Amino acid sequence: MRLTLGLALLAACLVALPFAQRTPASQRPPAAASRTPNIILIHADDLGWGDLSSYGQQKFRTPHIDRLAAEGARFTNYYSGSTVCAPSRAALMTGLHTGHGRIRGNGEIPLEDADATMAEHFKAHGYRTALVGKWGLGYEGTPGLPEKQGFDETFGYMTHQQPHRQYTDRLWKNGRWVAVSPTRDFTSDLFTTAAVEFIERASTQPFFLYLAYPLPHAELRAPDDALAPFVGRFPETPFVNAKADATTPTPPYTVSGGYRSQPTPKAAFAGMVTRMDQGVGQVLEALRARGLDRNTIVVFTSDNGPHKEGGADPEFFDSNGPLRGIKRDLYEGGIRVPMLVRWPGHVPAGVVRDTPWAHWDVWPTLAAAAGIAVPTGVDGISMRDALLAARAPSPDRTLYWEFHEGGYKRAARRGDWKAVWLAPDRPIELYDLKADVGEARDVAAAHPEVVAQFRQFFATARTPSERWPGR
């Protein structure tokens, strides 16, 4: 995992960061229409269910992301792959829940050659594929690098540690490191630019773009012009961490001392989310300018619930809305996240759906919507009807999560019933989400037969794992 890079290579790579040279819009011909839809999957980092104004955020507005809700479908019962980053992203890419996937917890754990991914599937069916942003499923010298997992083009962070700094000195681009400015280049702005330029090079070949913003994950840092609208608007408690301020990331991008200080963490958080919203707006404008609006499925979601790190205050922003818990919880606030899907002419505009589904369903759903083969051997199922049909019944199945920080924890949902099992020697908690979305009342004692069904399900829901032992 050693990353070696001399000054000469850094200087040689200090070139334009986009995938290709930009052409002025006025000189570009309109994109040719394609029957097969393009796909843009936008993934936020630690964005809670209530962090978008279309989901009730009151402290700031997210008009461009909200546009996806106005022009498409907004899902209120959508779930991430896990309550932390790595296993959630693995579930998204592989279609396997945390009881079956290789990556069931955080850490620099790469995917292997044997793992099948969404990008490989779309590439095999004629798509150009690109990853822009935060990967976290493989790093230099491992088979988990995105270019070894189906992506034709790559630009971003490879490890989980490196994006703990919103400014860095290098990013991975198409198999090598390129230099960026650790003081000038806000990485999410670079990612927006790269995504737009990928779209601008669209041809008759459909594309799959995975745009994974590292926002609003701590550290809480944003450009001055993103902070300015919010400085002085909120009561602030400065976040101070002198140890982190005195250190810089070192290969392989371990970040000593935690997150750096931030005198106005609330303003920084609002600035980060709204900066991402502006980036989404630029992506949507690029589609419009190229005539690709109606032939592109745009998906927006998040990897887990809101965090409380680096000075973040999810209570102040009501980041989990009516839900209980935050990141690292298996209660709803840790795993229920926004999901917006826009595909004009196909997904009805302005609909709100309460159909439960999860990260491992995204790959089969997008494949079915695109009219290509739906993957087999995955936990996910196609939710195409929930996107396109006027009415779609919820599938009769059980969703499953397991989590291994601070003990062996599990959760499952079937219909409106939600079971949470925080330790093998503790009783299973049971909640009726229809009557109690905030999981305030454990009704296990009143429904022993339902608890018994969940206990039986938990006994068979996972495959054994030496790295992630359970019993």
C-alpha positions as CSV (number, residue, x, y, z in Angstrom):
1,M,0.0,0.0,0.0
2,R,3.1,2.2,-0.2
3,L,2.5,5.2,-2.6
4,T,5.8,6.6,-4.0
5,L,5.8,9.7,-6.1
6,G,8.8,11.9,-6.7
7,L,8.8,15.6,-7.3
8,A,9.6,15.1,-11.0
9,L,6.5,13.0,-11.5
10,L,4.4,15.5,-9.6
11,A,5.7,18.3,-11.9
12,A,5.2,16.2,-15.0
13,C,1.6,15.5,-14.0
14,L,0.8,19.1,-13.1
15,V,-1.4,19.4,-16.2
16,A,-5.0,20.1,-17.0
17,L,-7.1,17.8,-14.8
18,P,-10.0,17.1,-17.0
19,F,-10.4,13.8,-18.8
20,A,-10.0,15.6,-22.1
21,Q,-9.6,19.1,-23.5
22,R,-12.8,21.1,-23.3
23,T,-14.5,22.4,-26.4
24,P,-16.6,25.6,-26.2
25,A,-20.3,24.8,-26.2
26,S,-20.9,26.9,-29.2
27,Q,-18.5,24.7,-31.3
28,R,-20.0,21.4,-30.2
29,P,-22.6,19.6,-32.4
30,P,-25.7,18.4,-30.6
31,A,-25.4,14.9,-29.2
32,A,-26.9,12.2,-31.3
33,A,-29.9,10.5,-29.8
34,S,-29.5,7.0,-28.4
35,R,-32.1,4.5,-27.5
36,T,-30.0,3.2,-24.6
37,P,-30.2,5.7,-21.8
38,N,-27.1,7.3,-20.2
39,I,-26.9,6.9,-16.5
40,I,-25.5,9.3,-13.9
41,L,-25.3,8.0,-10.3
42,I,-24.5,10.8,-7.9
43,H,-23.5,9.7,-4.4
44,A,-23.1,12.0,-1.5
45,D,-21.0,11.2,1.6
46,D,-22.7,11.3,5.0
47,L,-25.7,13.2,3.8
48,G,-28.7,12.6,6.0
49,W,-32.3,12.0,5.1
50,G,-33.2,15.5,6.2
51,D,-30.2,17.4,4.7
52,L,-32.0,18.3,1.4
53,S,-34.8,20.9,1.3
54,S,-36.9,18.5,-0.7
55,Y,-36.8,16.3,2.4
56,G,-37.5,19.1,4.8
57,Q,-34.2,21.0,5.4
58,Q,-35.0,24.5,6.7
59,K,-31.6,26.1,7.4
60,F,-30.5,26.2,3.7
61,R,-31.9,25.3,0.3
62,T,-30.8,22.7,-2.3
63,P,-32.7,23.9,-5.4
64,H,-30.7,21.9,-8.0
65,I,-31.0,18.6,-6.2
66,D,-34.6,19.4,-5.4
67,R,-35.2,19.8,-9.2
68,L,-34.6,16.0,-9.4
69,A,-37.5,15.6,-7.1
70,A,-39.7,18.0,-9.0
71,E,-38.9,16.4,-12.3
72,G,-38.8,12.8,-11.1
73,A,-39.4,10.5,-8.2
74,R,-38.6,11.1,-4.5
75,F,-38.4,8.0,-2.4
76,T,-39.1,8.2,1.3
77,N,-38.2,4.6,2.3
78,Y,-34.8,4.2,0.6
79,Y,-31.9,2.7,2.4
80,S,-28.1,2.8,2.1
81,G,-26.0,-0.3,2.0
82,S,-24.6,0.3,5.5
83,T,-24.3,2.9,8.2
84,V,-20.7,3.7,7.3
85,C,-19.0,4.4,4.0
86,A,-17.0,1.3,2.8
87,P,-19.6,-1.4,3.1
88,S,-22.3,0.9,1.8
89,R,-20.3,1.7,-1.4
90,A,-19.5,-2.0,-1.8
91,A,-23.2,-2.9,-1.6
92,L,-23.9,-0.2,-4.2
93,M,-21.3,-1.4,-6.6
94,T,-21.6,-5.2,-6.1
95,G,-25.4,-5.6,-5.5
96,L,-24.6,-7.6,-2.3
97,H,-25.9,-6.7,1.2
98,T,-23.5,-6.7,4.2
99,G,-24.3,-10.3,5.0
100,H,-22.9,-11.5,1.7
101,G,-20.4,-8.9,0.6
102,R,-16.6,-9.0,1.0
103,I,-16.6,-5.5,2.7
104,R,-18.8,-5.4,5.7
105,G,-17.1,-2.6,7.7
106,N,-14.9,0.4,7.3
107,G,-11.2,0.1,6.4
108,E,-8.9,0.1,3.4
109,I,-10.2,-3.3,2.1
110,P,-10.1,-3.7,-1.7
111,L,-12.4,-5.5,-3.9
112,E,-10.9,-8.6,-5.6
113,D,-10.8,-9.8,-9.1
114,A,-13.6,-12.3,-8.4
115,D,-16.0,-9.5,-7.4
116,A,-18.4,-8.4,-10.1
117,T,-19.4,-4.7,-10.2
118,M,-22.0,-2.5,-11.8
119,A,-19.4,-0.7,-13.9
120,E,-18.2,-4.0,-15.4
121,H,-21.7,-4.9,-16.2
122,F,-22.5,-1.7,-18.0
123,K,-19.2,-1.7,-19.8
124,A,-19.9,-5.2,-21.1
125,H,-23.1,-3.9,-22.5
126,G,-21.5,-1.1,-24.5
127,Y,-21.3,1.7,-22.0
128,R,-18.4,4.1,-21.5
129,T,-17.8,4.2,-17.8
130,A,-16.3,6.8,-15.5
131,L,-15.7,7.2,-11.8
132,V,-15.3,10.7,-10.5
133,G,-14.8,11.4,-6.8
134,K,-14.4,9.1,-3.8
135,W,-13.9,5.4,-4.5
136,G,-12.8,3.7,-1.3
137,L,-13.0,0.1,-2.7
138,G,-9.3,-0.3,-3.7
139,Y,-6.1,1.6,-4.0
140,E,-2.8,1.5,-5.8
141,G,-1.4,-2.0,-6.3
142,T,-4.6,-3.8,-5.5
143,P,-7.3,-5.4,-7.8
144,G,-9.8,-3.0,-6.3
145,L,-8.7,0.0,-8.3
146,P,-11.7,1.3,-10.3
147,E,-9.9,0.8,-13.7
148,K,-9.7,-2.9,-12.7
149,Q,-13.4,-3.0,-11.7
150,G,-15.0,-1.8,-14.9
151,F,-14.3,1.9,-15.2
152,D,-12.7,3.2,-18.4
153,E,-11.8,6.5,-16.8
154,T,-11.0,7.5,-13.2
155,F,-10.4,10.7,-11.4
156,G,-10.6,11.0,-7.6
157,Y,-9.7,9.7,-4.2
158,M,-8.9,6.0,-3.9
159,T,-8.7,5.5,-0.1
160,H,-11.0,6.4,2.7
161,Q,-8.4,8.4,4.6
162,Q,-7.4,10.8,1.8
163,P,-10.8,12.5,1.5
164,H,-10.7,13.4,5.2
165,R,-9.1,16.4,3.7
166,Q,-11.3,18.4,1.2
167,Y,-8.0,19.8,-0.2
168,T,-5.2,17.5,-1.1
169,D,-1.9,17.6,-3.1
170,R,-2.7,14.7,-5.6
171,L,-5.6,12.7,-7.0
172,W,-5.7,9.4,-8.9
173,K,-6.4,9.8,-12.6
174,N,-6.5,6.9,-15.1
175,G,-3.8,4.9,-13.4
176,R,-1.5,7.5,-12.1
177,W,-1.3,10.3,-9.6
178,V,-1.7,13.9,-10.8
179,A,-0.8,17.0,-8.8
180,V,-3.4,19.4,-7.5
181,S,-3.1,22.5,-5.3
182,P,-3.6,21.7,-1.5
183,T,-4.6,25.4,-1.0
184,R,-6.5,26.3,-4.1
185,D,-8.3,23.3,-5.5
186,F,-11.4,22.3,-3.7
187,T,-11.6,18.7,-4.8
188,S,-15.4,18.6,-5.2
189,D,-15.2,21.5,-7.7
190,L,-12.6,19.5,-9.6
191,F,-15.0,16.5,-9.6
192,T,-17.8,18.6,-10.9
193,T,-15.6,19.9,-13.7
194,A,-14.5,16.4,-14.6
195,A,-18.0,15.1,-14.7
196,V,-19.2,17.9,-16.9
197,E,-16.4,17.4,-19.3
198,F,-17.1,13.7,-19.5
199,I,-20.7,14.5,-20.4
200,E,-19.6,17.0,-23.0
201,R,-17.7,14.3,-24.8
202,A,-20.9,12.2,-25.1
203,S,-21.3,10.3,-28.4
204,T,-23.7,7.8,-29.7
205,Q,-22.3,5.3,-27.2
206,P,-24.2,5.5,-23.9
207,F,-22.3,6.3,-20.7
208,F,-22.4,5.4,-17.1
209,L,-21.0,8.1,-14.8
210,Y,-20.5,7.4,-11.1
211,L,-20.1,10.8,-9.5
212,A,-19.2,10.3,-5.8
213,Y,-18.8,13.6,-4.0
214,P,-16.9,13.5,-0.7
215,L,-19.4,16.0,0.8
216,P,-20.5,16.7,3.4
217,H,-18.2,14.2,5.2
218,A,-15.8,15.8,7.7
219,E,-13.4,17.6,7.5
220,L,-15.8,20.6,7.4
221,R,-14.1,22.8,4.9
222,A,-15.3,24.7,1.8
223,P,-14.2,27.6,-0.4
224,D,-14.7,31.1,1.0
225,D,-17.4,31.8,-1.5
226,A,-19.3,28.8,-0.4
227,L,-19.0,29.8,3.3
228,A,-19.8,33.4,2.9
229,P,-23.6,33.2,2.6
230,F,-23.7,31.3,6.0
231,V,-21.1,33.0,8.1
232,G,-22.9,34.8,10.9
233,R,-26.3,33.1,10.2
234,F,-26.0,30.3,12.8
235,P,-24.8,30.1,16.4
236,E,-21.4,28.6,16.2
237,T,-19.2,26.6,18.5
238,P,-15.7,26.4,17.0
239,F,-14.3,23.0,16.5
240,V,-10.6,23.0,17.6
241,N,-8.1,20.2,17.0
242,A,-4.6,21.6,17.0
243,K,-3.0,18.2,16.6
244,A,-4.7,17.7,13.2
245,D,-3.9,21.3,12.2
246,A,-0.2,20.5,12.7
247,T,-0.1,17.4,10.5
248,T,-0.6,16.7,6.8
249,P,-1.7,13.4,5.1
250,T,1.2,11.1,4.3
251,P,1.3,8.1,2.0
252,P,-0.8,6.0,2.1
253,Y,-2.8,9.0,3.2
254,T,-3.2,8.3,6.8
255,V,-4.6,11.5,8.5
256,S,-3.0,11.9,11.9
257,G,-4.9,13.5,14.7
258,G,-8.4,13.5,13.2
259,Y,-10.1,16.4,11.4
260,R,-8.7,19.9,11.3
261,S,-10.1,22.9,13.2
262,Q,-13.1,24.8,11.8
263,P,-14.1,28.1,13.5
264,T,-17.6,28.1,11.9
265,P,-18.6,24.4,11.5
266,K,-22.3,25.1,10.9
267,A,-21.5,27.6,8.1
268,A,-19.0,25.1,6.7
269,F,-21.6,22.3,6.7
270,A,-24.2,24.4,4.9
271,G,-21.6,25.6,2.5
272,M,-20.5,22.1,1.6
273,V,-24.0,20.8,1.0
274,T,-25.0,23.8,-1.1
275,R,-21.7,23.6,-3.0
276,M,-22.5,20.0,-3.9
277,D,-26.0,21.2,-4.9
278,Q,-24.4,23.7,-7.3
279,G,-22.3,21.0,-8.8
280,V,-25.4,18.9,-9.5
281,G,-26.9,21.9,-11.2
282,Q,-23.8,22.2,-13.5
283,V,-24.2,18.5,-14.3
284,L,-27.9,19.0,-15.2
285,E,-27.0,22.0,-17.3
286,A,-24.4,20.0,-19.2
287,L,-27.0,17.4,-20.0
288,R,-29.4,20.1,-21.2
289,A,-26.7,21.8,-23.4
290,R,-25.9,18.5,-25.1
291,G,-29.5,17.6,-25.6
292,L,-29.2,14.6,-23.3
293,D,-31.9,15.4,-20.7
294,R,-34.5,13.0,-21.9
295,N,-32.1,10.2,-22.5
296,T,-30.3,10.2,-19.2
297,I,-31.3,8.6,-15.9
298,V,-30.0,10.7,-13.1
299,V,-29.9,9.2,-9.6
300,F,-29.0,11.0,-6.4
301,T,-28.5,9.3,-3.0
302,S,-26.1,9.0,0.0
303,D,-23.9,6.4,1.6
304,N,-25.3,6.6,5.1
305,G,-26.9,8.9,7.6
306,P,-25.5,12.2,8.9
307,H,-22.3,12.3,10.8
308,K,-21.4,14.1,14.1
309,E,-17.7,14.7,13.5
310,G,-15.3,17.6,13.0
311,G,-17.8,20.0,14.6
312,A,-20.9,18.8,12.6
313,D,-24.2,19.3,14.4
314,P,-26.9,17.1,12.9
315,E,-29.3,18.1,15.7
316,F,-29.1,21.7,14.8
317,F,-29.8,21.0,11.1
318,D,-32.3,18.2,11.9
319,S,-30.3,16.1,9.5
320,N,-32.1,12.9,10.2
321,G,-35.6,14.5,10.1
322,P,-38.1,12.4,12.1
323,L,-35.7,9.4,12.2
324,R,-33.8,8.0,15.2
325,G,-30.0,7.8,15.0
326,I,-27.1,8.9,12.9
327,K,-24.1,7.4,11.1
328,R,-23.0,4.2,12.8
329,D,-26.5,3.4,14.0
330,L,-28.7,0.7,12.5
331,Y,-31.8,2.7,13.5
332,E,-33.4,4.5,10.6
333,G,-31.4,7.7,10.9
334,G,-28.2,5.8,10.2
335,I,-29.4,3.9,7.1
336,R,-32.4,5.6,5.6
337,V,-31.2,8.2,3.1
338,P,-32.5,10.4,0.2
339,M,-33.1,8.8,-3.1
340,L,-34.1,10.9,-6.2
341,V,-34.5,9.6,-9.7
342,R,-35.1,11.7,-12.8
343,W,-35.7,10.4,-16.3
344,P,-38.0,12.7,-18.3
345,G,-40.7,10.9,-20.2
346,H,-40.2,7.7,-18.2
347,V,-40.2,8.5,-14.5
348,P,-43.3,10.5,-13.6
349,A,-42.5,14.0,-12.5
350,G,-43.1,15.0,-8.9
351,V,-44.1,11.7,-7.5
352,V,-43.3,10.6,-4.0
353,R,-42.9,6.8,-3.4
354,D,-42.8,5.0,-0.1
355,T,-41.5,1.7,-1.7
356,P,-38.7,0.3,0.5
357,W,-35.5,-0.6,-1.4
358,A,-31.8,-0.3,-0.9
359,H,-28.3,0.2,-2.4
360,W,-28.0,-3.4,-3.5
361,D,-31.1,-2.9,-5.7
362,V,-29.6,0.0,-7.7
363,W,-27.6,-2.1,-10.2
364,P,-30.5,-4.5,-11.1
365,T,-32.9,-1.5,-11.3
366,L,-30.7,0.6,-13.6
367,A,-29.9,-2.4,-15.8
368,A,-33.6,-3.2,-16.2
369,A,-34.5,0.4,-16.9
370,A,-31.7,0.6,-19.5
371,G,-33.0,-2.6,-21.2
372,I,-29.9,-4.7,-20.7
373,A,-29.5,-8.0,-18.8
374,V,-30.3,-7.8,-15.1
375,P,-27.4,-9.2,-13.1
376,T,-27.7,-12.6,-11.4
377,G,-26.1,-13.8,-8.3
378,V,-26.8,-10.6,-6.4
379,D,-29.1,-9.7,-3.5
380,G,-30.6,-6.8,-5.3
381,I,-33.7,-7.0,-7.4
382,S,-35.0,-4.7,-10.1
383,M,-37.2,-1.9,-8.8
384,R,-37.9,-0.6,-12.3
385,D,-41.6,-0.7,-11.7
386,A,-41.2,1.6,-8.7
387,L,-39.6,4.1,-11.0
388,L,-41.8,3.9,-14.0
389,A,-45.2,2.6,-13.1
390,A,-48.0,4.7,-11.8
391,R,-48.4,2.3,-9.0
392,A,-46.0,-0.4,-7.9
393,P,-46.5,-2.9,-5.1
394,S,-43.7,-3.3,-2.6
395,P,-41.8,-6.6,-3.0
396,D,-42.4,-9.2,-0.4
397,R,-38.9,-9.6,1.0
398,T,-36.6,-8.8,4.0
399,L,-33.9,-6.2,3.8
400,Y,-30.8,-6.9,5.9
401,W,-27.8,-5.0,7.4
402,E,-25.0,-6.0,9.8
403,F,-22.4,-3.8,11.4
404,H,-19.3,-4.7,13.3
405,E,-18.0,-1.5,15.1
406,G,-18.5,-1.7,18.8
407,G,-19.9,-5.2,18.6
408,Y,-21.9,-7.4,16.2
409,K,-25.1,-5.6,15.3
410,R,-27.9,-6.5,12.9
411,A,-31.1,-5.0,11.5
412,A,-33.8,-6.1,9.1
413,R,-37.0,-4.7,7.6
414,R,-39.9,-6.6,6.3
415,G,-43.0,-4.6,5.3
416,D,-43.5,-2.1,8.1
417,W,-41.7,-4.2,10.7
418,K,-38.2,-3.3,11.6
419,A,-36.0,-5.5,13.9
420,V,-32.8,-4.2,15.5
421,W,-30.5,-6.6,17.3
422,L,-27.6,-4.8,19.0
423,A,-25.8,-7.8,20.4
424,P,-26.3,-11.6,20.4
425,D,-26.9,-11.5,24.2
426,R,-29.5,-8.8,24.0
427,P,-33.1,-9.1,23.0
428,I,-34.3,-8.2,19.5
429,E,-36.0,-4.9,19.4
430,L,-39.1,-4.5,17.2
431,Y,-40.6,-1.4,15.7
432,D,-43.7,-0.7,13.6
433,L,-42.4,1.9,11.2
434,K,-45.8,2.8,9.8
435,A,-47.0,3.9,13.3
436,D,-43.6,4.8,14.7
437,V,-41.0,6.0,12.1
438,G,-38.9,7.4,14.9
439,E,-38.5,4.0,16.5
440,A,-39.4,5.3,19.9
441,R,-41.5,2.3,21.0
442,D,-40.1,-1.2,21.1
443,V,-43.2,-3.4,20.6
444,A,-41.3,-6.8,20.7
445,A,-43.2,-7.9,23.9
446,A,-46.5,-7.4,22.1
447,H,-45.5,-9.3,19.0
448,P,-43.5,-12.4,20.0
449,E,-44.4,-14.2,16.8
450,V,-42.9,-11.4,14.6
451,V,-39.7,-11.4,16.7
452,A,-39.5,-15.2,16.3
453,Q,-39.7,-14.7,12.5
454,F,-36.9,-12.2,12.5
455,R,-34.8,-14.4,14.8
456,Q,-35.1,-17.2,12.3
457,F,-34.3,-14.9,9.4
458,F,-31.1,-13.6,11.2
459,A,-29.9,-17.2,11.6
460,T,-29.7,-17.6,7.8
461,A,-29.2,-14.1,6.5
462,R,-25.4,-14.1,6.2
463,T,-22.5,-16.1,4.9
464,P,-19.6,-16.8,7.4
465,S,-16.7,-14.4,7.2
466,E,-13.3,-14.7,9.0
467,R,-12.8,-11.0,8.8
468,W,-16.4,-10.2,10.0
469,P,-17.2,-13.0,12.5
470,G,-20.7,-13.3,13.8
471,R,-22.8,-15.8,15.7
